[in-house]
Amino acid sequence: MGIAASLPARIVRATLTLTVCLGASVASFSGCGTDPIPQAIIDGLPGEDSGGPSATHRPGQPCLVCHSTYGEAQPPLVIGGTVFKENTMSGALEPAPGIKVIVYDSSGDSRVACSNAAGNFYIEKDNWEDITFPLKSFVGNAPRRMQSIIGREGSCANCHKLPSADRPGTTLTGAGRDSPGVIIVEDGEESPELCPGVP
């Protein structure tokens, strides 16, 4: 009986896929991971706001579509998202700067991020190379804990979507049939002691 015959089928398939992928990459100098799905997501994102790429660009959009191995935008991230607050006068969503976001991985390790002027927060891959999914997160001083685990997706906006007229059932918070809603905090939840001088 060969080694492959004694291994579970999924391990054999994964090993063969990796071997074929690496072989194809070496033979053709092209990446085997040219997945059309991330490219379609990138192509479907709204245009860049004025000012171009920066830590405050594209609030509410899925950060890791570009800031990953596939997208190659710098810096690569392990997690990224946007925190909003509701404008008490207009009811509109606006960025919530200076909000503490704590992320715990399944090994018990944690990192703290702070939302910037656009409400964006992120953790760079260089600052957490050994992150172990699934994750748990806490946002703001309330603190509100995410009720489910983050299984493998580091882009918060892949689930926490902005309100949209093309998604029936959406409300101000973005909650609809396909979304748990955007992350909204209350005024006064800023953490100046942990997030001083947030840009």
Protein Blocks (a to p, Z undefined) as FASTA:
>chain_A
ZZklmpcfklmmmmmmmmmmmmmmmmnopafklcfklmmmmmmpccddehiaafkgoghi
afklmmcfknopacddfbdcddddddfklopacddehiacddddfkopacdddddfkopa
cddfklommgccdddddedjkbccdfbdcfklcblklmmccddfklghiafkopafkbgb
iadddehiacfklmghiZZ
